[in-house]
Amino acid sequence: MLVNTNTKKKSFWLKYRIWIILGSIILFLPPLSFLFQFSGDTNFCGAWCPRMFLVWRAGTTLKGFTLSLLRSYMGVILIFSIFATTFFLGRHWCSHLCPVGGSMELGNRFIPKRLKINYSGIPAPFFRYGYLAVYFIAPALGVGSLCCNYCNFATIPRLFGAAFNQADMAYFFRTAGLINLGLVVILGFLAKGGRAYCNLLCPVGALDAISNRIGSRFGKRIRVDNLKCNGCNACSAVCPTWAIEMSKDKAAIDQLSCMPCRACQKICPKEAISYE
C-alpha cells in the first residue's frame, strides 16, 4: 500500500476525525443523548426528526405541512444548517459529525477485511437519486412513506439504546426493525469503508450532496492537483463512498459522492490531493 510519508502538518479535521465522530456519538446517541435533552427528546424522532418534514403526503394541507415543520423544529434547524455549511465548506456533517454514518464506519473497522462487501460497482448517484425520487414521490401519491419505516436515524440510536430501553429492544422484533437492522449491517458495518448506506439510501446525505455539488465553485472542497497526480489509484482504493475515478490517468473526484473524510489526502504519495 502506498502511504504518504512526506505529509504536511495535518489539519484539525484530519488529525482528530475519529475523536470528533466519537464526540458526536456521545452527544447524539444513548446512553447520554446529551443534545436531545434540551428539547425533552431522547433520539432523532420527534422535534429532532431530520426526514419527515421534507416530504409532502397525499391529502396534506398547507397548514398540516407547516405544523409538521413546527413539530420537527430542531430537525429543520439541523438540516438547513447542514446544507448551508456544506455549500461553503463541504460535507463535514456526513464525514465528521453524523453519529449515524460515523457509527457504521467505526463499527466497520472491527470487521475482518475478507468479510467486507465492495459496493463500488454500483453507480452511486443514479441509485441514490432514484431512491430519493421514490422517497418524495411515493408519499405524495399516497403509496406509502419511507420516512419512518426505513430510517437510519431511528435504527442506529435504537441499536445503541437497546441495552438500556425495552422499547428500543422491542423495535428490532418488528418487521421494519429487522429490515432496518439488516440494511445497517449489510450496507454499513459490512460494507467496505462502512458508508454504503450513507452513499445509497440516506435522503439527508443525498440532498446534502446536491448542496455540495452546487457550492463546489464557491467553497472549499477536496480537490486534485493534476500536475502532481501520477494516477497510482491509491486514493480511489480507500475512498469509502467510491467518489474517485481515474480519468486519463488522473484522479477525478465526484462532488455528488465525496465527503471530506480525507482518506484520499492521507494516503496520496504525491500530496496531489488537498482541501482548498
N, C-alpha and C positions, 0 to 999 in steps of 0.2 A: 504493500500500500504506500502511495506517495503521501508524505507528510511535510507540511511547510515548517522547516526548521529555522527559517530566517524571517520570522514574523515580526512586524512592528508591534509596538505596545498595544495590547488588546483593549478594546473599548469596554466600558462598564457592562453593556448589554450582552457582549460576547463572553466576557470573563465570568460573570455571575448569573448567566442564564438559568442554570439548573436551580440555583438558590432562589431566583425570582419566581420560578414555577412553583417551587415548594412553598414559598411565602403566599402565593396566590391560592394554593390548595388549602392552606391554613385559614385564610381569610374567607373563603367561599364554601368549603366543604366540611361535613361533620368530622369530628365531634364538636369543633368550635363554631364554624359558620359565622365568624365574627361580624362581617359586614351586614348580614341579614338581620341581625339583632336590632339594628337601628330602625327598621320598619316593622318589626314584630313578626318577621318571617323566619323560616328555617331552611329554605332552599330557593331554587330559581322559580318555583311555582308561586303564583300569587303576584304580589307587587313587583317582583323581580323578573317575571317571565319575559324573555327576550324574543319570543317567537310568535305567540298567539295574536298579539295586536297587529302584526304585519299583514294578516290575511283578512279578506272580506268574505263572509259566509253568505250563502243564498238566503234572502229574506231579511238580512241585516239592514236596519235603517241607519241614517247618518248619526242619529242620536245614539243608537246602540254601538256603533263603531267608535264614537267619541268616548262613550263610557268604558269601552274596553281599553282605550288609551289611558284613561284616568286610573283604571284598576291596576294597570301594569306600569305605573308612572316611573318606578325605578328602572324597569326594563327598558322603557322608552329613553330615559336619560342615558343609560348604559350603552344602548345600541347606537344612538346618534353621536355619542361621544367617541365611540369606537370608529365609526365611519369618518368623522371629522379628523380624528388623529391619523387614521390610515391615509387619508388623502394627502397629507403633508409629510408624514414620517414613515409610511409603510405599515404592514400588518403586525405590529408589535403585540396587539392583543392576542392574535392567534399563535404567534411564535413564543411569547414570553408570559402572558398574563392569563390566558384562558385556562381555568382549572380542569375543564373537561378534556380538551385536547392534550394538555400537559400531563394529566394523569395517565392517559393511554400511552403517551410517548415514554414516560418514565417506567411504566409497567412493562413496556416492550423491551426495555434494556435488560430485563431479567429472563427473557425468553431465549433459549438456545438458537443460534443462527440457523441451524438446519430445520427448525420448525417455523421459521418466519416465511410469510407469503409475500411474494413480489407482485404488486399490482401495477407496475409501471407500464404494462402493455395496454392498460385501459386509457383511452383518450379522456383525461380528466375533465376539461372544460365542457366537452359535449355531454358527458354523463351527468356532470354536476348541474348544468343549467337545464337539462331535460328533467331532472328530479325537481329542480326549483320551480319549473313551469307547472309540474303536477301539484306541487306544494301550494301554489297560488290558485290554480285553475280549479282543482277538484272541489274545494270548499265553496268557491264562488258558484259552481254548477250544482251544488248540493249532493255531490257524490260521496263526500266524506272528508275528514280532516287528518292531516299528518302532524298537526301541531302537538298533540299530547300523546297519542298512541305510540308514535315512534320518535321519541325526543331524547337526544343525547344529554340535554341539560337537565333532564329528570332522572335518567338512568345512572349516570356517574355519581351524583350526590346520594342517591338511594343505595348504591353499591357501598359507599363509604359509611352510610348511616345504618345499614342492615344489622350491624353488630350492636347498635345502641337503641334501635327503634323497631318494634314489632311491625308497624305499618310499612316501613321500608323493606323489611324482610318479606312481608306478605306480597309486596309488589311483584317479586320475582317468581311467585307461584301462579300468576295470571298469564294468560297467553301473550298479551302485549309486553309484559315484563320479560318473559322468556325470549321473545323475539328481539327486544332491545338489547338484552344481555348478550345474545348470540351475535348481533351486529357489532357491538362494542368489542367483543372478544376477537371476532374474525377480522374486522376492519380496523381495529385499534391495537389491542395487545399483541396479536399475532401477525400484524402487517409489518412489512419491512419499513422501519422508520417510525411506526406507530401512528401514522397520520392519514391513513387511507379513508377513515370515516370523515375526518375533517375535510379532506380533499374532494370527497364524492357526495356525501349525504348531509352536510351541515348547511342549512339555509342561511344562517348568520354568516358563516365563512364565505358562502357564495356571493352574498351581497357585499361583504367586506372586500372580496377580491375585485369586484367591479369598481369600488371606490379606489382601490389600489391601482388598478389599470388606468382609470381616468386621470388620477392625480400624478401619474408617473412622470409627466413632463414638468411638474411644478415642485415636487417634493423629493426627499431622499429615498433612494431605493438601492437594493443590491444590484450592482452593475458590473459588467465585464469590460476590461481594457483589452481590446482585440490586438493591440500591439504587443502585449505581454503574453496573452493566451497561446499555449502551444498545442492545444487540442488533445491533452492527455486523457480527458474524460473522467478524471478523479472526482471532480465536483458533481457530475451527473450521478455517479455511483453512490454518493452519500446523501443526495437530496431526498428528504422524506416525503416530499409532495411531487416528485418527478417533474419538477418545473424547469429543468435544464436539459436542453438537447444540443447536439453538435450540428452546427450549420457551417459548411465549408471549412471544416476542421477547426472551428472556433465555437466556444460555448455561447449559447443564446438562452437568455432567461425569459420565461413566460410570466409576466406580471399578473396574469389571471390565476396562477397557481403558487407563485413564490410567496413565502413568508420569510422575514429576515431572521431565521434561526442562525444563519451564518455558518452552517456546517460546511458549505462550499468554500467560504472565505478562509475558514480554519485550515482546510486541507490543501488548498491550492499551492503548489510548489513554486509558482512564479509570481505570487502576490498579484495576480491579474484580476481578482475579484475584491470589490470593496463596497462599502455602504456610503454613497455620496449623492 
